[in-house]
Amino acid sequence: MPISQKSLDFLLTNYVTNSRDWFNEHKDEYKSLVVEPLAELVTALAPDMLKIDSQFITVPKIDKTISRIHRDMRMHHNHSQSRYRQNCWIIFIRDKKLYNGLPAYYFEMHPGGFGYGMGYYQASSDSMKAIREMLLAGEPRANKALKAYNSQNAFTIEGDEYKRPKYPHAPELLRPWLEKKSFSLNKNSEDFDLLFSKNLASVMMADFKKIAPVYHFLCAAEARRQ
């Protein structure tokens, strides 16, 4: 079944209730309203995602491509929050153990809407160094990535920047990439008609293909870093 308003309502209610007993009593709803729609989305996207990268993990299960709904309460910064997330996501990445260090495609939903895109959760300094070197050298993969990004209007580049510009004299086209500590290409939406539609996967995939050259560029930078 597609994602529905009931999916988002469950996420919000579970987050606000913040009760292990309540969650356990409604675990079947969690599976039918959240996990199964996300698994269906993974399955629908997987064939074309594997054409972008044959090394992507595409198993439609929690801890493979689907996020957990539980927070890790062992982490100090989670102590003041609900034990449950109000957002859930799917991710296509080569190695889950390197979640913080490899580029990935993602989709996320929450009570206020949804988003999807590609990039790093947290790029390493070595990864960013390799990316900058390839951009500044005008290497073919870098140029192809820039052309792909600039020819689409679905995604915008986002990420924390340095307080002081490090490349003030670089070409204006490159500076949004050079000045980031890490980055991702993101599209955020409140189009609930699309979110609840059976066409969601096809719309996402069409957008994902537009930025495939950027993903391949990042993979080339990772190979150089290693």
C-alpha positions as CSV (number, residue, x, y, z in Angstrom):
1,M,0.0,0.0,0.0
2,P,1.2,3.6,-0.6
3,I,2.2,6.0,2.1
4,S,-0.9,7.6,3.5
5,Q,-2.1,10.3,5.9
6,K,-2.5,7.5,8.4
7,S,1.3,6.8,8.1
8,L,2.1,10.4,9.1
9,D,-0.5,10.4,11.9
10,F,1.0,7.3,13.3
11,L,4.5,8.8,13.4
12,L,3.3,11.9,15.1
13,T,1.1,10.1,17.7
14,N,3.9,7.6,18.5
15,Y,6.4,10.5,18.9
16,V,4.2,12.5,21.2
17,T,2.9,9.6,23.2
18,N,6.5,8.4,23.7
19,S,5.5,5.2,25.4
20,R,7.1,1.8,24.9
21,D,3.8,0.1,25.9
22,W,1.8,2.1,23.4
23,F,4.2,1.4,20.6
24,N,4.2,-2.4,21.4
25,E,0.4,-2.3,21.5
26,H,0.3,-0.7,18.0
27,K,3.2,-2.5,16.5
28,D,1.0,-4.0,13.8
29,E,0.0,-0.5,12.7
30,Y,3.6,0.5,12.6
31,K,4.4,-2.4,10.3
32,S,1.4,-1.8,8.0
33,L,1.4,2.0,7.9
34,V,5.1,2.8,7.9
35,V,7.4,-0.2,7.3
36,E,5.4,-1.9,4.5
37,P,4.9,1.3,2.4
38,L,8.6,2.2,2.7
39,A,9.5,-1.4,1.8
40,E,7.3,-1.1,-1.3
41,L,9.0,2.2,-2.2
42,V,12.5,0.6,-1.9
43,T,11.3,-2.4,-4.1
44,A,9.9,0.0,-6.7
45,L,13.1,2.1,-6.8
46,A,15.7,-0.7,-6.6
47,P,16.0,-1.8,-10.2
48,D,16.8,1.7,-11.5
49,M,18.9,2.5,-8.4
50,L,21.1,-0.5,-9.2
51,K,21.6,0.9,-12.7
52,I,23.1,4.0,-11.0
53,D,25.3,1.9,-8.7
54,S,25.3,-1.9,-8.8
55,Q,26.8,-1.9,-5.3
56,F,23.8,-0.3,-3.6
57,I,22.2,-2.2,-0.8
58,T,18.5,-2.6,-1.9
59,V,17.2,-5.1,0.7
60,P,13.8,-3.7,1.8
61,K,14.2,-4.2,5.5
62,I,14.9,-2.2,8.6
63,D,18.6,-1.6,9.2
64,K,19.3,-2.4,5.5
65,T,17.5,0.4,3.6
66,I,14.8,1.4,6.1
67,S,15.5,3.4,9.2
68,R,14.7,2.4,12.7
69,I,11.9,4.3,14.5
70,H,13.7,4.0,17.8
71,R,16.3,6.5,18.9
72,D,19.5,5.2,20.4
73,M,18.9,6.3,24.0
74,R,22.5,5.5,24.9
75,M,23.5,8.7,23.1
76,H,23.6,11.6,25.5
77,H,22.0,14.1,23.0
78,N,18.9,11.9,22.8
79,H,18.1,11.9,26.5
80,S,15.9,15.0,26.3
81,Q,13.9,13.7,23.3
82,S,11.2,11.2,22.6
83,R,12.5,7.6,22.4
84,Y,10.8,7.5,19.0
85,R,11.5,9.5,15.8
86,Q,8.7,11.4,14.1
87,N,10.5,10.9,10.8
88,C,11.5,7.7,8.9
89,W,13.6,7.3,5.8
90,I,15.0,5.0,3.3
91,I,18.6,5.1,2.0
92,F,20.5,3.6,-0.9
93,I,24.2,3.4,0.1
94,R,27.0,0.9,-0.6
95,D,27.9,0.1,2.9
96,K,25.7,0.8,6.0
97,K,28.8,0.7,8.2
98,L,30.1,3.8,6.4
99,Y,26.8,5.6,6.6
100,N,28.6,8.8,7.8
101,G,31.2,8.7,5.1
102,L,29.8,7.6,1.7
103,P,27.5,9.4,-0.6
104,A,23.9,8.1,-0.7
105,Y,20.5,8.6,-2.1
106,Y,17.6,9.0,0.4
107,F,13.9,9.6,0.9
108,E,12.5,10.9,4.2
109,M,8.9,11.5,5.4
110,H,7.6,13.2,8.5
111,P,4.3,14.7,9.6
112,G,5.1,18.0,7.9
113,G,6.0,16.7,4.5
114,F,8.8,14.8,2.9
115,G,12.1,15.2,1.1
116,Y,14.6,13.3,-1.0
117,G,18.0,13.8,-2.5
118,M,21.6,12.6,-2.6
119,G,24.8,13.4,-0.9
120,Y,26.6,13.0,2.3
121,Y,25.2,12.8,5.8
122,Q,28.7,13.8,7.0
123,A,31.5,13.9,4.5
124,S,35.0,13.3,5.7
125,S,37.6,16.1,5.4
126,D,39.5,13.8,3.0
127,S,36.4,13.3,0.8
128,M,35.9,17.1,0.6
129,K,39.5,17.7,-0.2
130,A,39.4,15.2,-3.1
131,I,36.1,16.8,-4.3
132,R,37.6,20.3,-4.2
133,E,40.8,19.2,-6.1
134,M,38.8,17.6,-8.9
135,L,36.5,20.7,-9.2
136,L,39.4,23.2,-9.3
137,A,41.3,21.0,-11.8
138,G,38.3,21.0,-14.1
139,E,38.3,17.2,-14.4
140,P,35.8,15.7,-16.8
141,R,33.7,14.0,-14.1
142,A,33.6,17.2,-12.1
143,N,32.5,19.2,-15.1
144,K,29.8,16.7,-16.0
145,A,28.5,16.8,-12.4
146,L,28.3,20.6,-12.5
147,K,26.5,20.5,-15.9
148,A,24.0,17.9,-14.6
149,Y,23.3,19.9,-11.4
150,N,22.9,23.3,-13.2
151,S,20.6,21.8,-15.9
152,Q,18.0,20.6,-13.3
153,N,15.7,22.5,-10.9
154,A,14.5,19.8,-8.6
155,F,17.4,19.9,-6.1
156,T,19.4,22.6,-4.3
157,I,22.8,22.2,-2.7
158,E,22.8,22.5,1.0
159,G,25.3,22.1,3.8
160,D,27.2,23.9,6.6
161,E,29.8,26.4,5.3
162,Y,32.9,27.7,6.8
163,K,32.5,31.0,8.8
164,R,35.2,32.6,6.7
165,P,35.4,31.9,2.9
166,K,38.3,29.7,1.9
167,Y,37.9,30.2,-1.8
168,P,36.8,33.9,-2.3
169,H,38.4,34.1,-5.7
170,A,37.2,30.9,-7.1
171,P,34.6,31.0,-10.0
172,E,31.1,31.8,-8.7
173,L,29.9,28.5,-10.2
174,L,32.2,26.5,-7.9
175,R,32.0,28.4,-4.7
176,P,28.8,26.7,-3.4
177,W,30.6,23.4,-3.6
178,L,34.0,24.5,-2.4
179,E,32.9,26.4,0.7
180,K,30.9,23.5,2.2
181,K,32.1,21.4,5.0
182,S,29.8,18.6,3.7
183,F,26.9,18.8,1.3
184,S,23.9,17.1,-0.2
185,L,21.4,17.9,-3.0
186,N,18.0,18.1,-1.4
187,K,14.3,18.6,-2.5
188,N,11.8,19.3,0.3
189,S,8.1,19.2,-0.4
190,E,4.6,19.5,1.1
191,D,2.9,18.0,-1.9
192,F,0.9,15.4,0.0
193,D,-0.9,14.4,-3.2
194,L,2.4,13.2,-4.6
195,L,3.5,11.6,-1.3
196,F,0.3,9.5,-1.1
197,S,0.3,8.7,-4.8
198,K,1.4,5.5,-6.5
199,N,3.5,7.7,-8.8
200,L,5.8,8.8,-6.0
201,A,8.5,6.3,-7.0
202,S,8.5,7.2,-10.7
203,V,8.7,10.9,-9.9
204,M,11.6,10.4,-7.5
205,M,13.4,8.1,-9.9
206,A,13.2,10.7,-12.7
207,D,14.7,13.3,-10.4
208,F,17.4,10.8,-9.1
209,K,18.6,10.1,-12.6
210,K,19.1,13.8,-13.3
211,I,21.8,14.0,-10.6
212,A,23.4,10.6,-11.2
213,P,26.5,12.3,-12.8
214,V,27.0,14.1,-9.4
215,Y,26.8,10.8,-7.6
216,H,29.3,9.2,-9.9
217,F,31.6,12.2,-9.4
218,L,31.4,11.8,-5.7
219,C,32.2,8.1,-6.1
220,A,35.3,9.0,-8.2
221,A,36.4,11.4,-5.4
222,E,35.9,8.6,-2.8
223,A,38.1,6.3,-5.0
224,R,40.8,9.0,-5.2
225,R,40.6,9.6,-1.4
226,Q,41.2,5.9,-0.7
